[in-house]
């Protein structure tokens, strides 16, 4: 079983609010791997595919987001999520 993890700085002006949370969970759901997110390297870890849990994390701007994944496409999943955050959630911008 492949495992992957990475950390990335959240610099979105209002943090991980509704729109970025929806985009993040949408990307996460595109992968078969189990993907988790935390705002602290030690956890608590939450399901990155759960919009309710991701929004409840209420990560403010300048929070370091930690991703970990397990499954056949774990590395691709973590890389995609890091790219999404680094692009300030523009990667899947509708109508852009």
N, C-alpha and C positions, 0 to 999 in steps of 0.2 A: 504494500500500500504506500503510495507516494504521499509525502508530507511537504508542506511549504509554509513559510511564514515571512512576513515583512512588516515594516513600520513606515508610516508616512505622515508628514505634518499636514494637518487640516488648516488651510488658510482661507477657506470660504468665509466671506465677510460676516455672515450670521451663523456660522457653524453648521452643524449637521441637523438642519431643520427639515421641514416636510419635503421640499423638492429634491435636495441632495439625498435624503434618505430613500426616497422612491427610486431615484436613479441607481443608488448603490444596491438596493435589494434587487432591482431589475437585472443588473449585471450579474449579481451573485446567483440569481435563479437560472441564469443561462449555463451554469456549470453543474455537473453531476456531483462534484466534491462536496463534502460537508465543510462549510465555511463559517468561521466564527470571527467576531470583532470584539475588541476591548479598547478602553481608553487608558488602560494601565497594563503594563507588560505582565503583571501578576494576575490580571483579571479584575473583576468577573468577566467571563467570556459569554457573549450572546450570539444567537443564531443570526448571521448576516442576511439570511433570506427572509427574516421576519420583520416586516415594516413596523409593526407595533413595538418590537424590542429595540430596533435601530433608532426609531424616533424617541423612545423612552431614555436612550443613553444621553440625550441632550448635550452632545459634545460641542463645546464652544470653539470659536476661532482659536487657532494656535494649540489645539490639542493634538497630541501624537496618537494617531489611530494605529492599532496593532491588528493585523490580520493573520489567521492561521487556517490552513485548509488540509483536508485529508481525503484522498481519492485519486482516481486515475488522471484527472485534469487539475489537480491541486496547484501545481506551479503556474499554469496558465490562468487559473482563477485569481490567484493572489496578484499576479502581474497585471491583470486587467483592472482589478480594484485599485491598485496603486496608481496606475495610469489615469484612472477616472478621477481620483482625488487630486493628483498632480495637475490635471488639466482644469481644475476648479469646476469639475462636473460638467464640462462642456462637451465631452466625448459623445454623449448620447442626447445632446440638446435637440429637442424636437423643433422643426421649422427653422433651424439656423442655417 
